[in-house]
Amino acid sequence: MTFTTRPTLQGTFGMVSSTHWLASQAAMGILERGGNAFDAAVTAGFVLHVVEPHLNGPGGEVPAIVATADDPTPKVLCGQGPAPAGATIAHFRSLGMDLVPGSGPLAAAVPGAVDAWLLLLRDHGTLRVEDVLEPAIGYAAAGHPLVARVGETVAAVRGLFEEDWHTSAQLWLRAGRPPAAGELFTNPAYARTLQELVKAGQAAGTDRQAQIEAVRRTWSQGFVAEAIDRFSRQPFRDSSGRAHPGLVTGADLADYSATWEEPVTLDWHGYSVAKTGFWGQGPVLLQSLAVLDALDDPRAYDTSTAYGIHLQAEALKLAFADREAWYGDSAEVPAKTLMSREYARERAALLHDRASTGLRPGRPDGADPLLPDHVRRGPGRSGERVDATTGEPTVTRDGVTRGDTCHVDVVDRWGNMISATPSGGWLQSSPTIPELGFPLGSRLQMFWLQEGLASSLAPGRRPRTTLSPTMVHRDGEPLLACGTPGGDQQDQWQLPFLLRHLVGGHSLQEAIDAPAWHSASPPASFYPRDSEPGVLVVEDRVGEDVLAGLRAYGHEVRASAPWSLGRLCAVTRDPRTGVLAAGANPRGMQGYACGR
């Protein structure tokens, strides 16, 4: 028997896996009360706002992929808010900027997470708003024991809070210091926000859908939008070192609605793998799988050898190069060609026994790739970030995981399944809006302040998010939902997980526990948009022989601590037997799965 850090859970009633045990158990409680997977996921989403505030918040975003028992065809729920109406390249250039700041009000996109969770509840849930918000209200009002990372994050930005972001200091430095690990922490303002939303729903009558629509309107056109509009007009210091007001207005919130969309899919080895559209980085995973398949070499799927890891890393580099040149919220993306087997064979021909250090986007349909000037010049290595507010606090260059995002997967006894990756609106991303109890996000930093690119900043356009949930089908039925925090590493950590589980036959927990790695070569999606060409970060427990082999292939190997990379969650359902399973990542000592 192979040792794992915890068992792969199995049962027939329901399974939840998330990045925090309180969210997992709260979601499981909803299943026990008769709710379905979507009710449970919404509950987990709002609990994660409270218990992982350094990793996500109501001012952030969430993409998800769902399959229902009535219609197992995967659908994408897009809760990625767009750039506000005032967010133009000219505006940022007039402020002397060549990159969108990594923090502060100026970097905020329109909040998308709350509307997306409510849309999911309306269309596929069964419970009322008051039912699914009850756990989050309880934790915000009565308190919950904080994980150590929250206090550590606050300590890293304490000076900024005390000097400039005074509203954040009022919430997070109430005792004159950052909150301690395990300290019972309350957020009364956010509890009141949720309670007011519940009251708005109850005032709309007894019809469940009418209640949900009333809550959505109250969020986007009522007291929440009004508070955001007022607060956004105040200048606060951002990562540029200067103070600027934000751009999100009440009108921006009123104009926004989360949407249902078709996924991008790849038929692969008898499976169908679904990801979000090219407005996110998700298709990177599909392109990488297609390139490995085009090699027609079974050794390319081996995640335990230097040869296999080398080819997987090189395939990912090619896909990320295409991300830089071609991905974005644009009708101009050559999606059909990027996903074609012919293009995958063309790209696979570039893989050799030597690690690449250059950025090599392809030429789909013969078109010349257009890269941002910042990338073409070679942003180089900026080293450790000194400003803890900038970018997504994902993985330091020595491989130490700091966390950055959340994830939740749920499957129920009826066959409903969801994979969701909430993020943004971190406590360190922007000043706290005092009457609401949460800050806005900083997702605009993923745009380029250069015209003509697939991911150029424009009002109403969605930033090219790194958030990347995954769903896998077999014979038309949902089989697996998975995902991980990790910014640019999300699809890099999911690739070997899927290879281990779907090709290698490892159990969920075995595949999650196995040594992880990622390339630092792709240009970062977060301020200050740096890269480290040729660097491969690898958990050192792969073994000295594998590390030596990777160096022989020309990788600049950076050995990371044994349990430092990735925070995967996963659930499965066997369509033939109805048996459910779940696994969760032990790294960071927060993620947990539960079920029966």
N, C-alpha and C positions, 0 to 999 in steps of 0.2 A: 504494500500500500504506500502510495506517495504521500509524504507529509505535506500538509497545507496549514496555513496560519489559522484557519477556521474551516468548518465543513462547507461544502456546497449544499445549500439547503434544498430540500425537495418536499413537495406536497401537491395538493390538488385544489386548495381553497384560494390562495392568493399569495403573491410574492412582491416584496418591495426592496429595492436597493437604492440607497442615497448616500450622500457625502456627510451626513450627520445622523447619529442614531435617534435623536429626538424627532427629526423629520420622518425617518423610516417608521418609527413606532406610531407616530401620529397618523400617518397614511394607513398603516395596518389597522389602526383603530377604526378608521372610516370603512375599510373593507368588512371588519367585524360587525359594524352597524348596518350592513346591507348595501353600502355604497359600492360603486364600480371603480375600475382602475382610474378613470378620469376624475371622479370625485376625490379619490385618494391622492392623485398627483397634484391637484389644485391645493389640497390641504398641505401637502409637503412643501409646495412652492411658497406658500405664505409663511409657513414655519421657518423655512430656510432664510427668509428675509430677516427674521428675528434672531435666529441662533447662529447664523453665519453672516453677520452684517459686513464683515471685512471681505466677503467673497461675492455677495450679491445684495440687491435691495429693491424696493418698489420702484425706484427711479431708474432701474436698469432694463434688461431685455430678456427674452426667452424664446428660442426656437425649439420646436418639438416635432416628433414624427409619431403619428398615431395610426392604429389599425383597430377597427371595431369588430365585434362579433357578428354584426349584421353585414358589414362590408369590410372584409379583411384587406382591401387594397390600401396601401400606405398613403397617407396624406400629411402634408407639412403644415403645421401651425406656425405662422411667422409673427412673432412678437418682437421683432427688431424694429424699433422706432427709427424714422428717417431724420435727416438733417432738417432743422427748423427753417422757416421761410427766410430768415435773415442771415443764414449761414452761406455766404458766398466766398469764393476765392478772393474777390476784390476786397471784401471786408477784412479778411485776415491779412492780406498783403498790406492794406492801409495801416495795419498795426505793426508793420515791420516783421511779420512772421513768414518763415518758409516751411514750417511744420505746424500743424494744429497742436496746441499744448496737450500734455498728457494728463492734466488735472485742471480743476477749477470750472466755474460755470460756463466759460467760453467753449469748453470741450463737450458739452452735453448735447446728446441727441434727444429727440422726443421720447419720453419714457414709454416702453412698449409692454413690459412684463405683466402689469396688472390687467390691462385690457385683454391680453392674450389668455391669461388664466381664466378670466371671466367668460370669454368667448368659448373656451373649451368646456367650461361648466355648463353654459347655455346649450351648446349643440350636442354634447355627448355625456354630460353628467346626469345625475338623478336627484341630487340633494339641493338644498337651498343654500344661499350665501351664508346665512348665519350658522349653518351646520359645518361648512368647510372652513370658516374663519375662526370658529370657536377655539381650536388649539393655539393658533397664533395670537389671538387676543389674550388668552390665558398666560402664555409665556411672556408677552410684552408687558402685561399689567402686573402679574404676580411675580415674575422673574424666572430666570433659568440660569443654571451654572455655566458660566462662560468657559469656552475652550481657551487654552493658553494663547493661541495665535491672535485672538482678538486684542488682548492686552498688549502683546508684543507689537502689533500693528499700530495701536494707539501710541505706544511709547516711541515708535519710529517717527511719528509725525507730531509729537507733542509740542515742539517748538512752534510749528506752523499754527497749530490750534490756539496756542496761548498768545501768539503775536498777531494773528490775522483772522483765523477762522474761529471767532469767539463763540459762535453758536454751536460748533462742534465741541469746543472745550466745555461748554455748559452740559452737554450730554455725556461726553466720554471722560472728562476729568472732574467729575462732580466731587470726588473726595480729595481733590488737589493732586491726584496721581492717576495713572492708567489703571483700569480695573484688573484685579489679580485673577489668575487662573482659578476656576472653580467658584469665583465670587458670584453670588446671586445678583443678577443684573436685570433692571427693569427699563422699559422705554415707554413711559406713560403717554407721551405725545403720540407715538405710533399706535398704541392701544386705542386711544381716543379716535384717531383717524379711522381705524378699522371699525370701531363701534358706530361711528357716524355713517359709514358706508352701509353697515347692516341696517341701521334705522331707516336709511333712504330706501333700501329694498323692501323693508316691512311696510313702509308707508304706501307702497305701490299696489298693495292688495295681496291676495292669496295666490295668484298665478305665479309659478316659479320663474318662468321666462320673463314675465313682466318685472318681477323683482330684480332679476339679474340685469335687465336693460336699464332699470332705474339706477342701479349701482354704477353701471358703466357711464351713464350720463353725469352722475354726481362726481365721479372721478374726473371726467374729461371736460365738464362744463360747469361744475359746481365749486365747492369750497376748496378742493384739492387744486384744480386748475388755477383758481384765483390766487392761492397762496404761492404756487410756483411762479406765476406771472409776476407778482410783486417782488418775490425774493430774487428772481433771475435778473432783475434790473439793477441790483446792487453789485458794485465792483468788489471782487476778492482776488487776492494774489493767486496766480496759477504757476505752472512750471516754467513760464517765460521769465519769472522773477518780478513781473509787474502785475498790477491789479486791473482786471477787466470785468465788466458786467457780462452776463450770459445772453443768449439769443433765444432761448425757448420762451414762448408766450402762451397765454391761455388759448389764443386762436390756434396755435400749433396743436395743442392737446385736443381741442374740439374737432379739428380736421382729421385726426388720426384714428384709425381702427385697425386692429389686428386682422390678419387675413388667412384664408385657407388656400393652399397652393399644391400643385403637383410636385412630387419629388423628382430628383434625378436618380436613375437606377442603373445598375449593372448586373447583367446575368453572368454568373461566375460559379463554375464548379457545381452546378445544380442548385445554386442559391440565387436569390435576387436581393442585392444590397441597396438600400434606399438612403439617400442623403438630401439635405436641403439644396436649393438651387445655387447657381453660381454667384448670387449675392453674398454667399458665405463660402468658407474654404472647404466645405464638406466634399465636393467632387474630387479634391486632392486624393482622398482615400480610394475612390473608385478608379481614378487614373493610375494610381500606384498598383492596385490589384491587376488591372488590365495589362500593364507593362510587364509585371512578373509572369502573368499567364502567357504573354507573347514570347517569353524566353524559352518556353517549352522545356524547362529544366526543373525536375522535382526538387533539386537541391536548393532552388531559390526560395522555397517555402519553409526551409528548416531554420527555425529561430534560435537554435542552440549552437550553430557553427559560425565561424568567422565569415565563411563564404556566403552563407544565407543572409546574415546581418548586413554584409557589405552590399549585396544586390538589393536588398530591401531599402537600405539607406539611399542608395543611388537612384532607385526608382522614385522614392519620395522627393529627392532633390529635383528631378525633372518635373514632377507634378507641381512642386512649389514654384519652380521657375515659370511654369504656365500660369499659376495663380497670379504672379506679379504682373505678367503681360496681358492676361486675358480676362481674369475674373472681376466681376463687379455687378452692381445693380444696373444693368444696361441691356437693351435688346440687341446690342451689337456683339455680344459674346458668341463665338462660334461653337456653341454647345454641342451640336450634332457631331462635328468633326472631332472635337476634343474627346468625346466619348466613343469614338469609332474604333474598331479592332485594327483597321488599317493604320490609323494614327498611332495606336499603341505599339504596333510592330515597328513603325518608323522610329519611335522613341526608344524602344528596347534595343535597337541596333547601336545606340550610343553607349550602352553599358559594357564595361570592360573590366579587366582585373586591376584597375587602378582607380582610386578615389578621385573624383572631380573636385575642383575648387572654384570653377567658374559657374556663373548663372546662365543656364542654357535653355531659354524658352524655345518652343517649337514654332513652326510656321504653318498653322492650320489653314487649309485652302490656299496655301502659297502666300499668305499675308505676312508682312514683316512685323515682328513683335515690337511693341512700343513700351519701353520701361521708364519709370520715373527717373528724372535726372539724379535724384538723391541716390537711387540704387545704381545707376550707371556709373556714377562717380566712385561708387564703392564706399558705403558709410563706415566700414571698418569696425573696429572693436572699441566700444566706449568703456568697457570694463564695468565694474560694479556701479549701479546707479546710486547716486548720493541722495536723490530726492525720492523718498518712499512713496510719494503720491503719484508719480508718473508711471504711465503704462500699467499693464496688468501685472500684479505682483506674483508672477508665475514661478519660474525656476531661475535661480542665479546661475551664472556661467560656470560655476564649479559643480552644478547639479543639485544644489540644495533646494528642495521644494518649499515654497512659501505659501502655496495655495493661491487661488485666483478666482475661482468660479465654483459653481455647484453642479450636481447632476442628480437626477432621480429617474429610475425605471420602475414601472409597475405592470404587473400582469394579473388578471383576475380569473376566477373559475369559469367565466363565460367565454373567455378568449379575447377580451379587450386588452390591448397592450399600448404602452406609451414610453417613449424615450425623450427626455427633456433636459436642456442644459441652460438653466438660469444663470445670469451673470450681470455685472455692471451695477452702478449705483452703490459702489463700495463706500464704506464710511470715510475712507481716505481719498475718494475721488473728487469730492466737492463739499463745500460747507453744508452742514445740516440745516434744513428748513425747520425752524424751531416749532412752529405750530403743527407740523406734519410728522416730525420725528425721523426724517430720512433725507439724504442728499440726492441730487441728480447724478447721472453717470458721466462718463467721459469717452464714449464710443466714437465721437467724431475724429479722434486722433487716428483712426484707421483710414481716413481719406487723405488724398494727396492734394496739395495746393498748387496743382499744375493742370492746365487745361488739356483735354484730349485723351486722357487715360481712362481705362475701364473703371477705375475707382477714384476718379476726380471728384472733389467736393462739389455738390450742387444741391440747392434746396429741394426737399422732397425725396432725395435719393437715400437709399439705405447704405450705411457703411459696410464694407466687406468684412463681416464679422468672422472671428475665429471659432465661434460656438458651433459645435458639430455633433449633434446626436445622430445615432445610427439605428436602423432597423433592418433585420434580415428575414426574408421570407423563403419558404421552401414549398413547392407545389401550390403556390398561391395562398399559403397560410402563414401568419406571422410566427416566426420561430424564436427570434432573439431581439432584445433591445439592449443597447449598451451606450456608454459614453464616459467621458472623463473631463475634469478641469484640465487646464494646461496651456491656454493660449495657442500659439503656433505648434505646440507639441500634441494637441489633442488627437489629431489623426495619425501622428507618428506613433503614439502609444497604442492606439486602437488597431493599427495594422498588424503588429505581431500577436496581439491578443486574438484577433480573428483567425490568423493563420494557425495559432496553437489550437484553438477550439474547433474550428470548422475543418481544418485539414489534418492537424496532428492528433485530434481526438482527445485532447486534454479536457478535464472538467472545467467548469467556470472558474472555480477557485484556483485550480492549478494554473490556468492560463493567466489569471490576474496576479498570482503570487510570483510567477516566473520573472527572472531579471529583465529590467526594462532599459531602453536606450532611446536616444533621439539625436538628430543632426542639428547643429547650431548654424548650419550654412544658410538656410533661407532667411532673407531679410525680415526682420521682426515687424509685426503688425502694429506694435506699440511704440510710442515715443521713448527714446529718440531714434527708433527705426534702424538699429544697428544689426550687424551680422558677424559671424565668425567662420569664414569659408574654410571648409575642410575639417572642422572640429566635430567629433562624434562623442557625445557624452554617454557613458555606459556604466551601469551599476557593476561594481567590481566583482560581484559574486558570479558573473559569467565565467570566471576562471582566467588564470594567467595565460593559458594557451590561446583562448579566444581573443583576449586583449592583444596578445602578440601577433596573432593572425591578422587582426584588423589594422594594426600598425604596418604590417607587411604589405597590405593592400593600399597603403598610402594615407590612411586616415590619421588625423591628429587626435589621438584618443585621450579623452579626459575621464579618468576613472572617478566615478561618483560613489558615494556611500552605499552600502548594500541595499537599503530599503528607502531610496530617496526619490524615485522617479515614478510619476503616474498616480492617479487616484480613480481607477476604473470601477464602474458599477455595471452590473449586468443581470438580466432576468431572461428566462427562456420558457417556452411552452412546447411540448412535444405534440404536434397536431394529431398524431395517431393514438396516443394514450391519454392525453390531457394532463400528463404529469408536468408540474411547474418546478422551476429551479431558480436559484438566485445565488450570487456571489458579490462580495464587496471588498474593496481595497483596504489592507491593513496599514498602509503607509499614512503617516500623519495621525493615526490613531483616532479618527473621527468617523470614517465611513462604516456603515453597517447595513446588513441585509436582515430581513425578518420575513417570516411567512409560515404557512402550514398547509 
